Amino acid sequence: ATNGQPQDILAASGVEIWRCGRGIRVDVNDLLRRVEAESLSSLLIEGGGTLAASFIREGLVDEIAWFRAPILIGGDGLPALGALGLSDLGQASRWRAVATERIGDDVLDTYVRV
C-alpha cells in the first residue's frame, strides 16, 4: 500500500529510488558515485531548472530533450534552466539541434552537445 506520494507509487511498481543529498537538493557528486557503483552508462534527469543547471554547469549533459507547449506563462512560471554562473557568452555551452517532433500540440526538440 502507498500513501499516494509519487515516490511510494513508483516504489510499489518496483522502481529503485535513491536518496542523494540532504533535503530537497540533489548532491550531484553523491548521485554520480551511485551511478558509477551501479555501472550505469546513461542517466535520465527530470527535475527543475536548478537540477538541470547543476548538471549542465559540470559538463555532464550530452543530450537534451526539450519539450515545449503552446502556452505562455512568462515570469510567473518556473525557469526551465537555473543560473549557470556565466560571466560572458563565450562560456556558454553549445548545442546542435538533431531532431524536432510534434507530439499533439507540443514540440519535442532534441539537442546534442557540440
Beta strands, then each sheet from edge to edge (+ up, - down):
strand 1: 63-68
strand 2: 95-103
strand 3: 106-113
sheet 1: 1+ 3- 2+
end
